[in-house]
Amino acid sequence: MEQFSPVKRSKDGQPVRYLVVDDSVFARKNLARMIETFGGQLAGEAGDGMTAITEYERTHPDIVLMDITMPQMEGIEAAEKIVRQHPEARIVMVSSVGYQENIVAALQRGARHFVQKPVKPEVLYEVIKYVLGEDGTVAAGAGA
Amino acid sequence: MTQFSDERGAELRELFFETAQELLQSLNEEALKLEKHPGDAEIVRSIRRTVHTLKGDAAACGYRELSESAHELEDALAVETASSHTGLAEVAFTAADIFGSMLNAYRRRAKLPSAEPLRKMIQQLGKASSSEKGGKKKAAKTSAAKAEWTEYEKLEIQNALKQGKRVYHIKAEIDPRCAMPIAARQLLLNAVGAVGQVVAVRPETDSPANTDRLELLLASPLSMEKVTAKCRIPTVIARAGVEPIKGKVSKKSAASENKPKEPNGISSEPIPKNTFTSAAEEYESRENLHLGAVAENILRVDAERIDNVLNLVGELIIGKSMLQQAFQELTKHSPKESMRGRVADAMAFQSRVLNDLQRSVMKIRMVPVEQLFRRFPRMVRDVAKQGGKEVDLIISGQDTDLDKSLLDAIAEPLTHLVRNAVGHGIENAAERARLGKPTRGTIRLDAYHQGNQVIVEIKDDGSGIDSQKVKSKALEKKIVSVDEAERLSEANIIALVFRPGFSTADEITELAGRGVGLDVVQSVLHRLKGTVEIETHPGQGTTFRLKLPLTLAIIKALLFRVEGRLYAIPLNAVAEIARAKESDLHQVDNYEVLQLRNQVLPLVRLGRPSAQPAQAAGKIFVLVITVSESKLGLIVEALEGEEELVIKALDDQTVSTDLVSGASILGDGRVVLILNLPAIVERYANSRPGQIGAVASGILLSHADRSQTHRPVVEAQP
């Protein structure tokens, strides 16, 4: 995998904390790997929308990576609920092309961005930098 | 792209295979449900979700063919009319099979199977609704955006300018790598909507555009540079140009009302709001939240690591008995030592914690038998369909825990038994009707704990096993001789079906009757220190009962001596210990027996019969053991006590007999052999003694033992 310069939080220089939501363990692991290469930190995981909400409340991550189709509560709904409670939440929808309409709906409900499955690390990296905006800084060099 | 090549990739792939297997399992289960409730939209949705996840995972792993096949199926399922299609369950079954063989091919890097049969079925599905779908696609073709503002929009521009805002004409090009232009468009609207008011968008909202270009009018108080920066959205917008629209610019910026979430008038809501919010509230009950959290709290651990821990616990238990032995010696040595009480307390505490530790570690290895049971509904359905039978499968006790390695080991035997039950046990519907039974046969699969064992039962209400048929077959195949057959009890005749080379099925069907036979079932169970029993009632059905130990690693054992050597047998097999004089023993047909209360107990002499002629009047110990219904007495010389043994497996090179199933080390460093009781019973049942007391006598002695060495056969531990 390519090397990425680590992205840190501007306010304290700490690793960016992520909440990964997907009903596929595999997908979660995959995303977690990428996050690692971005110098980020996995704050929590969830396999359905409901858990995503509780995990958000518990961990207050900097970024949420949210799948669209999940059992119990779909990603859009979870995203909407989180944003309603925490307007500052940065939620990035992760889904395949076939669910474009759902992504649009999620974007209308406060999601900040989306990436397409299968997720390419270089794309996710750009999206993360964009979503963090001024709250994230790219550290020079590849130090941890 | 995302295909990893390093070891991390290998690990991920392993995870993928594991989860994919689970997905296929759910697919099968959902298909079964759908077969029962055809047209249930909720089930179809859930099938679609499963297929979708599989598609995504496969794509991320770089398994393109699987991903594409899954994608086709997912698309087909999305069509409204598909859900009411009657053949949908069949399609899902086929899909599960084909995906499964694709997975296998990927794993073994073999040639991929053709997905053609599935594709054909999917096309069939799609036919009903193809016209509708085609129409939709054509409508999607829209010409590139053209900035023609309507009168209303022009008015809006004027208004905004009058309010002192700046109005920008934004031309954005959607990144060609972004496959979701509509989402891209929405994202751009979000971005600029956060800093102003979107007055107009081209292409218009309701055209589900295939377009790669966007134009919009934005009223915003911000400078052109800032708006331009807002339009730079990585991975989505390739290029964006911003031009101010001419008009008077006043300094009254207070009028800028930022309503980011509500893009004004014309531009709002490109997609009608659907049901996403409606179901929201009902989910908020606490239980559900809790359930979700529990389901997440699962750790996947390599089985090897747990085995390591279990092994260490085993060593600790040996350490414990070392300590106990040392303590006993100390007590003997200096009975007045005042510290003894404190040491004893500490040891008692340690041993209690050790017990808990052992139990907890063993619990880690335990998995519910459901993992195995869940594959059967599909299988029973297939076998029944093939044989033209109607069979219901009733599963209970699926929460019963069983050691994972045991579960894996009984998978094949159990599969065989279930197949047999459907294929040979249950009669076809016409036959059943003739016999006055319900036309649908029933197979019950049950698992439960009994003492130190786990019992797995397969019960059918079929024809049962005809002992006469078994007998004639056994004679025909020369498994038993004529006079032997005459002497066998009913139960013993039935047990002949476990002999190698036996098969009562009149015809061999494709599914049952091939592969492992009942003899393999039995040998697997014996290897696991378990047993298999048959209970059959002609005309009413047959029950196979697999009895398994809770764990393979640690047993409570009874230690005894034969010919001066130390042996052990599992304590739970010992029914009682009797004392007898040599003169109490009787001979029947060259078998030695003992009259115990009002029962005649066949005996097995583990040592040499001639070894103690002088002690003919002396007392001997008889261990009464029960192994799968049969009772036997083992003649041993001395008892040594009971102890917890940590079983160390012996490889075939160390021990050439199947009569020994393992070895263990005692606290004082001595090695003890653990006898394999089912094998001994089997040896006894098959033996035809030529002389008195010759049954299995000295079976534990190898020819090297004749010299009276004092070390056991397996002193060299690997």
Interface residues (C-beta under 8 A of the other chain):
Chain A: M1 D23 S24 V25 F26 A27 K29 N30 R33 E45 A46 G47 D48 G49 M50 T51 I53 T54 T69 M70 P71 Q72 M73 E74 I76 E77 E80 K81 S96 V97 G98 Q100 E101 I103 V104 A105 L107 Q108 R109 G110 R112 H113 F114 V115 Q116 K117 P118 V119 K120 P121 V123 E126 V127 K129 Y130
Chain B: M1 T2 F4 R8 L12 L15 F16 T19 A20 S46 R49 H52 T53 K55 G56 D57 A59 A60 C61 H71 E74 D75 A78 R177 C178 A179 M180 I182 A183 Q186 L187 N190 I233 P234 T235 V236 K261 E269 P270 I271 K273 N274 F276 T277 A279 A280 Y283 N288 L289 G292 A293 A295 E296 R300
